Amino acid sequence: MQETYCPLCHGELEVRDVAPCAECGAVPQELEHFKSGKHSYAEYEVFPQLELTLCHFCDVDFGSRDPTFFGLPRSARIGYEFMRLVQPIQEPTLGKDKFCPSCNLRLSFLRFVHEARQQHAR
């Protein structure tokens, strides 16, 4: 975690406790959901050679995101049905990650978005 600034907006990052989901894991409510065992987690290949750990809610909801956010055309289809399950997370743990308060996203997801945009710009 060497980054000090957000790879998307370049705002200053802060360190937070996080649940395993790269998308929602920094949300305080999600930490409570983790502690009470409400979520299961899995690693997915979302785009070719780009993997992401998601909870069972965010994996299904992923397709509701605007594909242009990932550098794709508006007409592109994304979502659970296009992902490849890499592996379920058998023993998930809480951790630490940096978080961008401007983007409201954790660094692991910000890196993923940055890499996806680079991949789709080629």
RAZI-V161252 format. One record per helix or strand of 2 or more residues. SS is the DSSP state (hx for helix, st for strand). FROM is the first residue (numbers start at 1). LEN is the number of residues. If there is no record, write none. Layout:
# RAZI-V161252
ss:SS from:FROM len:LEN
ss:SS from:FROM len:LEN
This chain:
# RAZI-V161252
ss:st from:12 len:7
ss:hx from:28 len:8
ss:st from:41 len:7
ss:st from:50 len:6
ss:hx from:58 len:7
ss:hx from:67 len:4
ss:hx from:80 len:3
ss:st from:84 len:5
ss:st from:95 len:6
ss:st from:105 len:2
ss:hx from:107 len:15
